[in-house]
């Protein structure tokens, strides 16, 4: 069984990534990032109460995938619900 990432650990990951950005990538990140929120995902997200979503753009979200230990992009149709699990 995997262990979900804590909000503090997630914020450290984000901070490290942000420190490497500059120019247009940083501007884009600043436009799409949100305060991390747990969103539901029906296939794998139940065990830890969902996944941390860290950015929204269009009909997609960037979330931290605790299972694969990295960030992923997935579509969403309803706010708070990741439509499909992505690796």
C-alpha positions as CSV (number, residue, x, y, z in Angstrom):
1,X,0.0,0.0,0.0
2,X,1.2,3.5,-0.8
3,X,1.4,6.3,1.6
4,X,-0.2,9.6,0.6
5,X,2.0,12.7,0.5
6,X,1.4,15.3,3.2
7,X,0.5,18.9,2.4
8,X,3.9,20.0,3.8
9,X,5.8,17.6,1.6
10,X,3.8,18.6,-1.4
11,X,4.5,22.3,-0.8
12,X,8.2,21.5,-0.6
13,X,8.0,19.7,-4.0
14,X,6.2,22.7,-5.5
15,X,8.6,25.2,-4.0
16,X,11.6,23.3,-5.5
17,X,10.0,23.2,-8.9
18,X,9.1,26.9,-8.8
19,X,12.6,27.9,-7.9
20,X,13.8,26.4,-11.3
21,X,11.2,28.4,-13.3
22,X,11.7,31.8,-14.9
23,X,10.3,33.8,-17.7
24,X,7.3,32.5,-19.7
25,X,7.1,29.1,-17.9
26,X,7.0,30.9,-14.5
27,X,4.3,33.3,-15.8
28,X,2.2,30.3,-17.1
29,X,2.6,28.4,-13.8
30,X,1.5,31.5,-11.9
31,X,-1.6,31.7,-14.0
32,X,-2.7,28.1,-13.5
33,X,-1.6,27.2,-10.0
34,X,-4.0,26.9,-7.1
35,X,-3.8,26.3,-3.4
36,X,-3.5,22.5,-3.3
37,X,-6.8,20.8,-2.9
38,X,-7.8,17.1,-2.5
39,X,-9.9,16.0,-5.5
40,X,-11.6,12.7,-5.9
41,X,-10.7,10.1,-8.4
42,X,-12.9,7.0,-8.6
43,X,-10.4,4.4,-9.7
44,X,-7.3,4.9,-7.4
45,X,-8.0,8.0,-5.3
46,X,-10.3,6.5,-2.7
47,X,-7.5,5.1,-0.5
48,X,-6.2,8.5,0.5
49,X,-9.2,10.6,0.1
50,X,-8.2,11.7,-3.4
51,X,-5.2,13.3,-5.0
52,X,-3.7,16.8,-4.4
53,X,-4.6,19.1,-7.4
54,X,-2.1,21.9,-7.7
55,X,-3.1,23.6,-11.0
56,X,-6.1,24.0,-13.3
57,X,-6.1,25.0,-17.0
58,X,-9.0,24.6,-19.3
59,X,-10.6,21.2,-18.7
60,X,-7.5,19.7,-17.2
61,X,-5.8,19.5,-13.8
62,X,-2.2,19.0,-12.7
63,X,-2.2,16.7,-9.7
64,X,0.4,14.9,-7.5
65,X,0.2,11.2,-8.1
66,X,1.2,9.6,-4.8
67,X,1.1,6.1,-6.4
68,X,3.7,7.0,-9.1
69,X,5.4,9.7,-7.1
70,X,5.2,12.5,-9.5
71,X,2.9,15.1,-11.2
72,X,0.3,14.1,-13.8
73,X,-2.3,15.9,-16.0
74,X,-5.8,14.6,-16.3
75,X,-9.1,15.9,-17.6
76,X,-12.0,16.9,-15.3
77,X,-15.6,17.7,-16.0
78,X,-16.9,18.6,-12.6
79,X,-14.9,20.7,-10.1
80,X,-13.4,18.5,-7.4
81,X,-13.5,15.3,-9.5
82,X,-10.6,14.0,-11.6
83,X,-12.2,12.3,-14.6
84,X,-9.6,9.7,-15.2
85,X,-6.4,8.4,-13.7
86,X,-3.3,9.2,-15.7
87,X,0.3,8.1,-15.3
